[in-house]
């Protein structure tokens, strides 16, 4: 954990993470947020051994692949041995009775999980048409993951992978999702599932610079989450076109210069926004591979007081522009080889939020758009996914009155707000070659926010 990570962790979290503050918080029963393990390109994927629970053929294959990643793999728990992660492979469930042995066995090892450790389940989704007992067993995993995530301490998280049709635990898309969950890239992702679809291959993946050779556009890149996305994609090897409104021109230029990218001053509600982005990508770099729709605005008002300007501007920026730009991208033959689109939604679009009917409509709309667009991109090997942030520490949330902000940032399983980088890491994962076959997902980056969960 570098010094920079401490510097941008909120003051309360720093105070209770050591010495007197830690003792005090414990005595008073105050939240004790941990300083999370976050991704650093040169750091180890995980510290401590990985226990793989499960006796299926899929579990065997998966354990062998983890050895190939240089991890210290255990097939049986050794009493008192500290663990970096526990992976529970439940790919052959036929009845809820079968959950008992593997899940209780994991329970017996939970106290040995290291700080910022990981629990990851691998199972199959409860799709329509299954035997009721099979569906019950499969859906049971959902309850287990979400509950265990709430029990874990010290920055540890629990997440799950759902295997799509024809996908096995050791298939490339499942392994890519597993690596994301094990790594510090998923620090603020807790109690969530990713569905792994059509398997590809991980043979040629460069884990240090997974976006090398790609060109990405990020909207709303002048500050906040968008600036973090631009920096993270550049760190992972992408050439970045950073887009924002002309009024944010100076900040935009600073971000673009810092990452040796290109600044494009553009209001994304312009009718020709998609075309202008494509034209710049192709004239400057000869390609465009990744689009991140991040720009967004809030104009909060209770619905009883909502005026047309507030409603219409939020819909125009947050969803109508994305629909129009995507239509332009998809109609252009140049953006055809396995394109990646990632949209920023919000937990407000999932759980709703008082005073945000316009914003929630736009963000729920993003989720609807992602589900409907995914099958259109699949034939070309492309993908569209959404990331739904919860409470993230940005200039926007810094303006929320102290008491409201303090409650909002603690109301999740990790008892802290996320950082813009946490959202950016999930987006970089979706944009990467390894995530081919992960399509149509909505991933919450919210520390398992208790709202709507
Ligand atoms: P922010 O206000 O700090 O940044 C948004 C950026 O988008 C700004 O630079 C702004 O100039 C730009 N932008 C706005 N309208 C634009 C337009 N028409 N054309 C081009 N650029 C435009 O916000 P943020 O906190 O960084 O949020 C980024 C995204 O994350 C948004 O979609 C937001 O809804 C979403 N989000 C944020 C949080 C949070 O806690 N901060 C939580 C959930 C979702």
Boltz pocket constraint, residues with backbone or C-beta under 6 A from the ligand:
constraints:
  - pocket:
      binder: B
      contacts: [[A, 219], [A, 220], [A, 221], [A, 222], [A, 223], [A, 224], [A, 225], [A, 226], [A, 243], [A, 244], [A, 245], [A, 248], [A, 266], [A, 267], [A, 268], [A, 269], [A, 293], [A, 294], [A, 295], [A, 296], [A, 297], [A, 317], [A, 344], [A, 345], [A, 346], [A, 347], [A, 388], [A, 389], [A, 390], [A, 391], [A, 392], [A, 393], [A, 394], [A, 395], [A, 396], [A, 397]]
      max_distance: 6.0
